[in-house]
């Protein structure tokens, strides 16, 4: 719902108003409705507002509670803010606004860091606690809302995107650990790293406290398990509970708003089921939005065949957009400018272009991200489940974009080193609380990988147009339940069996039983024509050579035969290289 930034200095200097202004300029698109700034000596906050709950000036930020001596900046939505407000009112608190922002302030004052146990929503917030002279920073359990920071002995600086931080004086060199992960996990660099050495990000489900001497304490407050519940539960009970939790997740996201809400309708099972559950709950006049692109060879560029069926069945107020390939290339740089980190997912540009149109009609949409990870919708999960042997190898064979040996051929000697992706995966898989190898896969995907792939893409590309995306399938209660469901049950019917069971009778069978689709943009997968020329120019440019990351012989081989360099997930290695360099040129060089 917003863009936030700020700084806490430890060197005796005051926070610069100009420094905050520079960051806020890079956050303006996330919050186009209004802006606010607050500075008190060594501490300062900036805020760009997207008004969704309590549209009055009383909901503006930075929000200051003089009585409690607390000041807050917040990005996100607290879905249970009304019930929390009632609880806190009963405990003697009085409120000057009707916003969820103020509820966070009172909850923090009453419960301290334990307030996070009471908050149900997607959020990043930062509170200046004047009596304690400390900063309290927290990120939601699923990491739906981002927070980037730069930490030195002089100051701690934070913002909702890396572009804001890049306006500051920080180390802009390439992080070699992150580079390995970027090129191995299709653009995912798990927190706390980013591709830039001077920028880190707060892990999901984590909070930090900072005192006036710059001492940082960090704690992860949410650690889900992937184990079966105690007591025998039938398959039908698993499905019924899933239906109950998903319905609740959809409804509470629909109700926590003072503006109309729409649905991004891809034509797939997930977004179609959101529409069906809204209708089941009694919602009428549901707004839906779809986008499609040109076909390439036998790969379809749209899913209108299926989204049209949902529109017809539920009589939604629908808008459909068709984009030609020649329209995509000129707009590509805009999408990259708004990527807080390099994102290779083909649907990033699709979401950017769709969000531009949707934002003309509403400020909030529901989206289906997370369903495939939570309920085993991807083709690689059954393949992994059949593997035996070393767990990391079993996972990597079907997921990692390039073996370590090929990575060493991809980059120059300066960036050659250990298999950092393998090291990170080993650490994740070694955590307790998962019943089997495939449970470890689901937990890692759902709680770590998804954060820096589809979730980040949707947040960045929608917020670039002042549009907030809410993701019911990433509801904490639903995710915890999904992780407890036996993998074999989730993988029935080629995946997502619980969701398909719920959908019977609600959705057309043709939508339920269709082959798994993806938000398609074939031009970034099967590289040819103008797209090939564009990517070649980037990778053969003087800027790319001077940056000195990629081995020129490897780059030439990929350019000469891009279809021979596809990843395990059917992505283009050429696009991966070109996007990374393009992001550097736009965000570091300009």
Buried (B, 14 or more C-beta within 10 A) or exposed (E): BBBBBBBBBBEEEEBBEEBBBBBBBBBEBBBBBBBBBBBEEBBBBBBBBBBBBBBEEBBBBBBBBEEBEBBBBBBBBBBBBBEBBEBBEEEEBEBEBBBBBBBBBBBBBBBEEEBBEBBBBBBBBBBBBBEBEBBBBBBBBBBBBBBBBBBBEBBBBBBBBBBBBBBBEBEBEBBBBBBBBBBBBBBBBBBBBBBBBBBBBBBBBBBBBBBBEBEEEEEEBBEBBBBBEEEEBEBEEBBBBBBBBBBBBBBBBBEBBBEEBBBBBBBBBBBBBBBBBBBBEEBEEBBBBBBBBBEBEEEBBBBBBBBBBBBEBBEBBBBBBEBEBEEBBEBBEBBBBBBBBBBBBBBBBBBBBBBBBBBEBBBBBBBBBBBBBBBBBBBBBBBBBEBEEEBBEBBBBBBBBBBBEBBBEBBEEEBBBEBBBBEBBEEBBEBEEBBBBBBBBBBBBBBBBBBBBBBBBBBBBBBBBBBBBBBBBBBBEBBBBBBBBBBEBBBBEBBBBBBBBBBEEBBBEEBBEBEEBBBBBBBBBBBEEEBBEBBBEBBEBEEBEEBEBBBEEBBEBBBEEBEEBBBBBEBBBBBBBBBBBBBBBBBBEE
